[in-house]
Amino acid sequence: MAFVDADDYHSPQAKQQMRSGDPLSDTYRVQWLSRVADAATNARPCVLACSALGRRHRDILSCVGDAEVVLLDVNASELARRLASRQGHFAGPALLSSQLAVFEAPGPDERVLVVDGSAPLQECVARIVRLTS
């Protein structure tokens, strides 16, 4: 099965913008998610890692087909800790507040599996496999 990392579809300019702590506009996010959706569609079956923060963003990815959407639910302080410890990535802790401001929890009409993302990795994976099988 292929793995598609949505971060690979950001332009060099967008990566530099995020590296400097400047969040992306929603207009850019929509264009980026369209590229991600195309990549995931062409790589099917695949696992897609993506920060589809809002309902509009998740709707763009719905064209991928019978996708299972999983929200790794993690509190803000843990997210900040993880971002601060991440090495060599263009998106650092300075972007967290803008990401959380854009985030929209899935509505009751969305088919989204919510998994405790603060659990150990093996537990998260096992739960996702169990829920999607």
N, C-alpha and C positions, 0 to 999 in steps of 0.2 A: 504494500500500500504506500502511496506517495505521501510526502509531508509538504505542505505549502505554508510557508511563514509569510504572513502579510507584510511584515517589515521589509522583506526583500523587494517589494513593489513600490516603495517610496522613492521619489526622485532624489538625486544627490542634493538638490537645493532644499528639499523638505527635510532631509536628514540634517543638513547644516543648520537649518532654522530651529529644529528641535534640539540639536546639540547646544545651541545658544540659549535654550530655555524658552523659546517663543513658540506657543502652541499653533497648531494648524487651523486654518479656517474650515468651516463646514463645507464650503465649496470645494476646497482641495480634498477633504475627506471623502466626499461623494465620488470624485474622479478616481481617487486611489482605490476605493472599495470596488469600483467598476472593474479596474484592472485585476484586483484580487479575485473577484467573482469569475472573471474570464479564466484566470490561471487555475482556479479550483475546478471549474467545469471541465477544462482540458485535461486535468490530472486525475479525474475520477477513476476509481475510488481514491479518496485521500482524507487525511486529517488536516484541517486548516486551523492554524493558530492566528487569531485576529482580535483586535480590540474594537469590536462593533458595538460602540458604547450606547447608541440611541436606537430607538425603534426604527427610525428612517434608515439607519445604517444596517440593521439586521434585515430589513426588507430588501435592500439591494442584494444581499447575499442569498436571499430566498430562491433566486434563479438557479442556484447550484443544484436544485432538485430535492431529493429525499434526504436532505442534510439533517443531522441531529445537532441542535444548538445546545451547548453546555456553558453555563455561567459558573466560573470558579469564583465563589463568593469569599472574599477576603476583606477584612476590615482595613481602614485607611492607615492605621499605624503599622500594620504588617506590610502593606503595600509600600509605604515609605521606607521601611527597613530593607525590604528586598531591592528596591530601586537604588538605595544608597550603597548596597553591597555589590551591585551588578557592575562588572568591569567591561569597558570597551564598547558599550552600547550607546547609541546616539540619544536615546530618550532617558533622561535622568530624573532625579527627584523634583527638579524645578517644574516639571510638567504635570505632576500629580494633581495639584488643585484644579487645573484646567480640565484634566481628564475626568475627575470626579464631578465637576460642574456640568459636563456634557452627559454624563452617565444617566440613563433612564432604566430603571428596573423593568424587567419584562412584565408586560401586562397579562391579565388572566387569559386573554385570548391568544397569547403567543405560546407556541410549543417549545419551551425552554426548560432543560433539565438544570437544576441548581445543585451544585456540589460544593461542599465545604472545602475551599481551596487552601485552608490553613492546615488541613490534615497532611500527614506525610505523603509524598509523591505516590508511593505504591498503593496506598489506600485510595487516593483520588483516581488513579488509573483503574483500579479494580472496581470501584463504584461506577465509573463511567461505562466500563465494559458491561457490567451487570445491568445497568439501566438501558443500555442501547442494544442489548442482545435479544 
